[in-house]
Amino acid sequence: EYLMAWCSGPVILRISTGEIVADLWIREYSRHPGSGQYFWGAYSRELKMAYVTAFNGTTYESKVLGISLENPLQPRIAWQYITTSPSEIVTCGGGKVFLGTTEGTVYALDGKTGNLLWETHTRGGLVQQSAIYYNGKLYTSAVTTQLTCFDGETGKILWQYEKGGRAFSAYKGAAAYGMIFDTTVEVDPHGHVRAWDAETGELIWKQPAYFYISYTTIAVADGKVYTSICDWAAGAVVAGITMPGYTFACFDAFTGALLWRIPGISFAHPTIAYGNLYGVYGTYVYAITDAPRDWTHGFIGNVENPRVAIGQTAPEVLRVRWEFQTDGDVSSSPAVVKGRVYVGSHDRNWYCLDAYTGTKIWNFTIGAPVRSSAAVVDGRMFTGNDDGYFYCLNATTGKLIWKTPAGGAFLHLLEPLEFQVRSSPTVVGNKVYVGSLDGKIYCLKAEDGTVLWTYQTGGPVFGSPVYYKGVIYITSTDRYLYALNATDGSLKWRSFPLNMNIGVPATSSLFNIGTPTVANDIVFIGGGVMYGTALPGVDYYPHSVPSGAWGGAMRFFAFNATTGASIWNQTLAGNTQPVWVPVYWNGKLYISEFGQVTCMNATNPNSGPYKVADFGEAFGARRAGNRTWGQWLGYQISSSVAYADDIRGPKVYVGCDVGSVTVLNALNGKPLSSFTTPGNVPSSPAIWDGKVYIGSVNGKVYCFDDSPRVTTSISSDFVKGMKLKLGESVKIRGRLFAIPEEFVWDSQKGTYVPVQSSLRPGIPNTVIHISIIKPDMSVVNITTTTDKYGYFEVTYTPDVAGWTCWVAWYDGEMKPAVIYNAFCTEEYWFEVIPPLTQQQAAAGPAIPTEYIIAIILAAIIIIAIAIYIIKRKK
């Protein structure tokens, strides 16, 4: 209800109105002379007390004041404590307030009364600025080269860690998950972000950092550590180290694996609240979230900004996280909503997959190959017309909710070489808009599929509708772009023919199958006539091909969204029919043009320095005009571009008919990485939660990300040795640990270089499997869970005599932001010896020992193959 600010005393404001309801002026409020206090004091939620320092300039008394805020309308000084040396309030907790001094002494006062409870000297360094109170213990590290742990009740030093020469910390760290996190500013050869075990002081992991003085704090939440790793300008030399430049980073709290970093910013005090990370840099306040924004419409991405992932990260390096095999081509474009991927296949199935693992959740079979893309809104999945019906399915279960006739099914309407696109639905409110092959544009009631209105065009509708300010924009193969009233389907305007009256050659049966984008009251749409020819200077109503431009018959248009008036049109390269969605962002258009991706100025599309590549001499050396940039990918592109508005650097993604998926730098078009599939990629990529999803005609759905892969290992043994008696128990024990990489700045290469760390942090609370192969070839499977240090132990009592083998293995884990790789130990052998009487009874013919070992080895191989198959399916 109330907010406390500090200005020479507590100022209490009512949160709902901002009204100041109380103001306590403290005449002597001041830091103590000789201290280096950076922060105003501390506040105890438990006691509803604020603590500050004060200094009397007449008596030269240094004080600590306890201010009661139990009644926020009447704050009052509850007690004062006179200090004997310059002191700072470093933290509070457990009903206590803790003071540090320039003499290296720590004091603990009763937070309610101000009585001295204990004082302890740190045996080295200062105690200034800040400290951490965690689980009954006090940790100090600021302005000193030691990290010291005190018993919060008695002041006894429990352990002290020497961080190294000049390895001081400037501000406070953080505590969570049984660990202490902090930064250090040593110069041998650089600083670090470090994690220590809170109980023992053992160093668990570290990552290189580059600090001038590290005036930065740490935030911890959801298993992640957030902090700056460089606080100085790129190229500057500090203590002989060339700085990489301001950088903010996120690490896995348990292994120290680098999850991501943002160049160009450095938050001094990152704060986590309301599911967001907040920071201030320069004159901007940043809000960063790892909550993904759903890609609700497979083909257009989202209604508001088609095919733009606003504020979302996406991978720079395309590494396969998982792949899912269907029994047909996948030209459908994925929708990704609430951790699930919705996509169709030519095997006549709609699939719902787990977005993190690729595991199939459900499938729904229809009567024809699926070429449309789904829209997933309010727990329902809507489809286009693939088999003569529009479908609505329960997005959670895949159960049919309704289906509505869509005017018939047509398997092939375009040339055999042309991507067989189908209109995909757009959902706005309680209405579903979609085109169909019967030439109609449909508006359906989302609840039950009732047809609310239709609009008849002059040809099959392959393009998908887009919604903008109450209007539906969509093309038809009758050559026109339509603007329809979204409420009743009435015509607002119709464009001139998008083939510009160019004759249609016999090799082209249908055209104008693209989908528009609307931004800033302008409609952008690709059109024209595939294999047509336009000559320079000839009047093709209402525009002429510019003299000397040698444009073909493929065009790109801009219309006024309100009136339909033509604004400009631009020749496109090649003869590939524009089946894609133009992507608009910040005054630029990103499109798939012939065999390349290009970027153009949305106002003046022919103003850039890049000359678009075309067929060259074979087609009269025609020139399509100049773009801002372009990148040749090798062959025809049917896929639409997806744009990631990534704070680490904007990127565009696209599939290509050479079988590639490529990511480009959106600023200059330079390739960042690519992945090659065994088939064409007409599917358009979706961006969700730092990942990219796309289909291929090889029948697979792919998920790419650049989440770090943490190498794991298991050290294990067993207690009893190589032989034990029948009925005697054996303990199998081990430790699951990570082998992380540390990222060191290479100033010569201008990049961070991974180096294997010498530390081996244990992985806590994780399931370990132990498979025991008995002499009779039966298998015993045991599962156990690691403790907080990664250790595990199980007891096994053999019941069959002979040679026995066991292995321990870890499944690995696909977390949203990091992947822990699987690991399996080597086999361990021991011999179970029967009692003497059994040995005598078995003294007759026996199977040679080497045969038994060979049989058991074969069983191990079978288990290993089974584990591999299971993991491949995952």
Summary of the structure (lengths in Angstrom):
residues: 874
radius of gyration: 33.9
end to end distance: 48.5
largest distance: 107.4
contacts: 3139
relative contact order: 0.07
helix: 4%
strand: 47%
